[in-house]
Amino acid sequence: MPEPLLDRIGRPLRDLRVSVTDRCNFRCTYCMPKEVFGKDHAFLPRSQILTFEEITRVAAIFAGLGVEKLRLTGGEPLLRKHLEKLIALLTGVHGLQDITLTTNGSLLEQKARSLFEAGLRRITVSLDALDPRTFAAMNDMEFPVERVLQGIQAAADAGFAPIKINMVVRRGVNEADLLPMARRFQEPPFVLRFIEYMDVGNTNGWRLADVVSGNEILDRIGAELPLVPLTPNYPGEVARRFRHRDSGGEIGVITSVTQPFCRHCTRARLAADGGLYPCLFANRGLDLRAPLRAGLGDREIAELIRSFWSAREDRYSEVRSEATRELPKPEMSVLGG
């Protein structure tokens, strides 16, 4: 294993999130609100998006710098044609120990089997409610929740385990679904994650008053389904983990607003257009597409990444304030959630 590449706060580079497209077929209010991302919204042209071969090359360079975990995101990654080809390429990258994918589940019923056959073994599905009306209010495209549930079942049938379910919780919109979600996904192979509503991008109208804290979530669920704390799976894990006392299933809370974990962050993010960002809230990045296409060698690109990460000192969620909230940030649909 290579020597850890540390930033200025001593955080090692261990995880890479790769957005394969900025397009999505949902218009979730906390990510791509319809009033901003309407029918006339200009998405990235194909020429500006990294090819599968470029992504694989970058992943191999990152693996040489110590990255062990890679997650494919979007937008909605399953909208990227022939994504199975990319997964097959990535499974051949030496040093990557874990490759996973986050999806809204809309295409999962059709894709689960081929994704598994390509080599993917873990998957995360974003599901913000079980109630059909609430789910429609969150995705704002009238997409039926039953189709996502069918996709989750198809993933289980294909052999994926564990299957993580992510629920973004927004006060006044979907917190009534906390217990129904906990009941539905309290048995393996499911691992349920509740995520505090975050001020990502510049368009989602975030207010602190809309945040349901991780502690409140745990109190609501624990009152009916007793929970037992678990230790982290690995250094830098962002979720606080708990086991259902009676069923043995697992839930977690991701508390980037009320209990930030910036000082333990090990993630870098590669945007769909090849921009490298050290944080979901970063307002500046490093363009990797240009050097890739200009013919720079792997060692030269590795040195660019090394210099970029070594200079990192961000801790946005720890210093969140009115001032930092107004800084321009890339939208999550481009950067990847």
C-alpha positions in Angstrom: 0.0 0.0 0.0 1.3 3.5 -0.9 2.1 5.9 1.9 -1.0 7.9 2.8 -1.4 11.2 1.0 -2.3 13.7 3.7 -3.9 17.2 3.4 -3.0 20.1 5.7 -5.2 18.7 8.5 -3.8 15.2 8.3 -6.7 13.7 6.4 -5.7 10.8 4.1 -7.0 10.4 0.5 -8.9 7.1 0.6 -12.2 7.5 -1.3 -13.2 8.8 -4.7 -16.7 9.7 -5.9 -17.1 9.9 -9.6 -20.1 11.5 -11.3 -20.6 10.0 -14.7 -23.4 12.4 -15.8 -25.0 15.6 -14.8 -28.4 14.4 -16.1 -31.2 13.1 -14.0 -34.8 12.0 -14.7 -35.9 13.2 -11.2 -36.2 16.8 -10.0 -35.7 16.3 -6.3 -36.3 19.6 -4.5 -33.0 19.4 -2.5 -30.8 18.7 -5.6 -32.3 19.7 -9.0 -35.4 21.8 -8.3 -37.6 22.0 -11.4 -37.8 25.8 -11.4 -34.1 25.9 -12.1 -33.5 22.6 -14.0 -36.4 23.0 -16.4 -37.0 21.6 -19.9 -34.6 24.2 -21.4 -31.8 23.6 -18.9 -28.5 23.2 -20.8 -26.8 20.0 -19.6 -23.1 19.3 -20.4 -22.5 18.3 -24.0 -21.1 14.8 -24.4 -17.7 16.1 -25.5 -17.2 17.7 -22.1 -17.9 14.6 -20.1 -15.1 12.2 -19.3 -15.1 9.0 -21.3 -15.1 5.6 -19.7 -11.5 5.1 -20.6 -10.6 8.5 -19.1 -12.5 7.7 -15.9 -10.7 4.3 -15.6 -7.3 6.0 -16.1 -8.0 8.6 -13.4 -9.3 5.8 -11.1 -6.0 3.9 -11.6 -4.0 7.0 -10.8 -6.0 7.7 -7.6 -5.6 4.0 -6.6 -1.8 4.5 -6.9 -2.2 7.4 -4.5 -4.0 5.4 -1.9 -7.6 5.4 -2.9 -9.4 2.1 -2.0 -13.1 2.9 -2.4 -14.8 4.3 -5.5 -18.5 5.3 -5.8 -20.2 6.0 -9.1 -22.8 8.8 -8.9 -24.5 11.5 -11.0 -27.0 13.0 -11.8 -28.5 9.6 -12.2 -25.7 7.3 -13.2 -27.9 4.7 -14.9 -28.8 7.2 -17.5 -25.3 6.9 -18.8 -25.4 4.4 -21.7 -23.5 1.2 -21.3 -22.5 1.9 -17.8 -21.8 -1.8 -17.3 -18.7 -1.4 -19.6 -17.3 1.2 -17.1 -17.9 -1.1 -14.2 -16.1 -3.9 -15.9 -13.1 -1.7 -16.6 -13.0 -0.4 -13.0 -13.1 -3.9 -11.5 -9.7 -4.4 -13.2 -8.1 -1.4 -11.5 -5.4 -2.7 -9.1 -5.8 -1.3 -5.6 -9.5 -0.6 -5.7 -11.1 -2.7 -3.0 -14.6 -1.5 -3.1 -16.7 -0.2 -6.1 -20.3 0.8 -5.5 -23.0 3.0 -7.2 -25.7 5.4 -6.0 -28.9 5.5 -8.0 -32.4 6.8 -7.7 -33.6 3.3 -8.5 -35.8 4.3 -11.4 -34.0 2.1 -13.9 -32.7 -0.5 -11.5 -35.3 -3.2 -12.2 -34.0 -3.3 -15.8 -30.3 -2.9 -14.9 -29.7 -4.8 -11.7 -28.8 -8.1 -13.3 -26.4 -6.6 -15.9 -24.7 -4.4 -13.3 -24.1 -7.5 -11.1 -22.8 -9.5 -14.0 -20.4 -6.6 -14.9 -18.8 -7.0 -11.4 -20.7 -4.5 -9.2 -21.5 -6.0 -5.8 -22.8 -3.1 -3.7 -25.4 -0.5 -4.5 -27.1 2.4 -2.8 -30.6 3.5 -3.6 -31.9 7.0 -2.8 -35.5 6.7 -1.5 -37.0 9.6 0.4 -40.4 8.2 1.3 -42.7 5.2 1.0 -45.9 7.2 0.9 -46.7 7.8 -2.9 -47.7 11.4 -2.4 -44.7 12.3 -0.3 -42.4 10.5 -2.7 -43.9 12.4 -5.6 -43.4 15.7 -3.7 -39.8 14.9 -3.1 -38.9 13.8 -6.7 -41.3 16.3 -8.4 -41.7 14.1 -11.5 -44.7 12.0 -10.5 -42.5 8.9 -10.6 -44.3 6.0 -8.8 -42.5 4.8 -5.6 -43.5 1.2 -6.5 -41.2 1.2 -9.4 -38.2 2.1 -7.2 -39.3 -0.6 -4.7 -39.4 -3.1 -7.6 -35.9 -2.0 -8.5 -34.6 -2.6 -5.0 -36.1 -6.1 -5.0 -34.5 -6.8 -8.4 -31.1 -5.8 -6.9 -31.7 -8.2 -4.0 -32.7 -10.9 -6.4 -29.6 -10.3 -8.5 -27.3 -10.9 -5.5 -26.4 -7.4 -4.2 -25.6 -7.3 -0.5 -25.7 -5.1 1.4 -28.2 -2.8 -0.3 -28.0 0.7 1.3 -31.1 2.9 1.3 -30.5 6.6 1.6 -33.3 8.9 2.9 -32.8 12.7 2.9 -35.1 14.0 5.7 -36.7 17.4 5.3 -38.9 18.9 8.0 -42.5 19.5 6.9 -42.1 17.2 3.9 -41.2 13.6 4.6 -40.3 13.1 8.3 -43.6 11.2 8.8 -42.0 8.4 6.7 -39.1 7.9 9.2 -40.8 5.0 11.0 -42.4 3.4 7.9 -38.9 3.4 6.3 -37.3 1.9 9.4 -39.9 -0.8 9.6 -39.7 -1.7 5.9 -35.9 -2.0 5.8 -35.0 -3.3 9.2 -33.8 -6.8 8.0 -30.7 -7.7 6.0 -29.6 -7.3 3.2 -30.8 -3.7 3.7 -28.9 -0.9 5.5 -30.9 2.3 6.0 -29.2 5.7 6.1 -31.0 8.9 7.2 -29.3 12.0 5.9 -29.8 15.5 7.3 -31.0 18.0 4.7 -27.9 19.9 3.5 -27.2 23.2 1.8 -25.6 21.7 -1.3 -25.4 23.8 -4.4 -27.1 27.2 -4.7 -30.6 26.4 -5.7 -32.4 24.3 -3.1 -33.6 27.0 -0.8 -31.9 25.4 2.3 -32.9 26.7 5.7 -31.6 25.4 9.0 -35.2 25.2 10.2 -35.9 22.5 7.6 -33.2 20.2 9.1 -34.4 17.2 11.1 -31.4 16.4 13.3 -29.8 13.0 13.5 -30.6 12.9 17.2 -34.3 13.6 16.6 -34.4 10.9 14.0 -32.8 8.4 16.4 -35.2 9.4 19.1 -38.2 8.9 16.9 -37.1 5.5 15.7 -35.7 4.3 18.9 -39.0 4.9 20.7 -40.6 2.1 18.8 -37.6 0.1 17.4 -34.9 0.0 20.1 -31.4 0.6 18.8 -27.9 -0.5 19.9 -24.8 1.6 18.9 -22.2 0.1 16.6 -18.6 0.9 16.1 -17.4 2.4 12.7 -16.6 0.0 9.9 -13.5 2.0 8.9 -11.7 5.3 9.7 -13.5 8.2 8.2 -17.0 6.5 8.0 -19.5 9.4 7.9 -22.5 7.5 9.3 -23.2 6.9 13.0 -24.3 3.3 13.0 -26.9 1.4 15.0 -28.3 -2.1 15.1 -32.0 -2.9 15.6 -32.0 -4.7 19.0 -34.7 -7.1 18.0 -34.2 -7.8 14.3 -30.4 -7.3 13.9 -30.7 -5.0 10.9 -28.7 -1.8 10.7 -29.5 1.9 10.3 -27.3 5.0 10.4 -27.5 8.8 10.5 -25.4 11.2 8.5 -25.2 14.4 10.5 -23.2 16.8 8.3 -25.2 19.8 9.6 -25.6 19.2 13.3 -22.5 17.1 14.0 -20.0 17.7 11.2 -17.3 15.2 10.4 -15.0 17.3 8.3 -11.9 16.5 10.2 -12.3 12.8 9.3 -13.2 13.2 5.7 -11.2 11.1 3.2 -13.1 11.8 0.0 -12.3 13.5 -3.2 -15.0 14.1 -5.9 -14.6 13.9 -9.6 -17.3 15.8 -11.5 -18.8 14.7 -14.7 -16.8 17.2 -16.6 -13.5 16.2 -15.1 -13.3 18.8 -12.3 -11.7 17.5 -9.1 -13.2 18.8 -5.9 -12.0 18.2 -2.3 -15.5 18.8 -0.7 -19.2 18.7 -1.6 -19.2 22.4 -0.7 -16.0 23.4 -2.5 -16.2 26.5 -4.7 -13.0 25.7 -6.5 -11.7 22.6 -8.2 -8.8 21.2 -10.3 -9.5 20.6 -14.0 -8.3 17.0 -14.9 -9.9 16.8 -18.3 -7.6 19.2 -19.9 -4.3 17.5 -18.8 -5.8 14.1 -19.7 -6.6 15.2 -23.2 -3.4 17.2 -23.6 -1.4 14.0 -23.3 0.2 14.4 -19.8 1.5 11.1 -18.4 0.1 9.3 -15.4 3.0 10.5 -13.2 2.4 14.1 -14.1 -1.3 13.9 -13.4 -0.6 12.1 -10.2 1.6 15.0 -9.1 -1.2 17.5 -9.9 -3.6 15.5 -7.7 -1.0 15.1 -5.0 -0.4 18.9 -4.9 -4.1 19.6 -4.9 -4.9 17.2 -2.0 -1.9 18.2 0.0 -3.1 21.9 -0.1 -6.6 20.9 1.1 -7.7 22.6 4.3 -11.5 22.9 3.8 -14.0 22.1 6.6 -17.1 23.8 5.4 -19.6 22.0 7.7 -17.6 22.8 10.8 -17.6 26.6 10.0 -21.1 26.7 8.3 -22.4 30.3 8.6 -24.3 32.9 6.8 -21.1 34.0 5.1 -20.1 30.5 3.9 -23.6 29.7 2.7 -23.5 32.5 0.2 -20.3 31.3 -1.5 -20.9 29.9 -5.0 -20.8 26.1 -5.0 -21.1 23.6 -7.8 -24.5 21.9 -8.1 -24.6 18.3 -6.7 -26.0 17.1 -10.0 -22.6 17.9 -11.6 -20.4 17.1 -8.7 -22.1 13.9 -7.5 -23.8 13.3 -4.2 
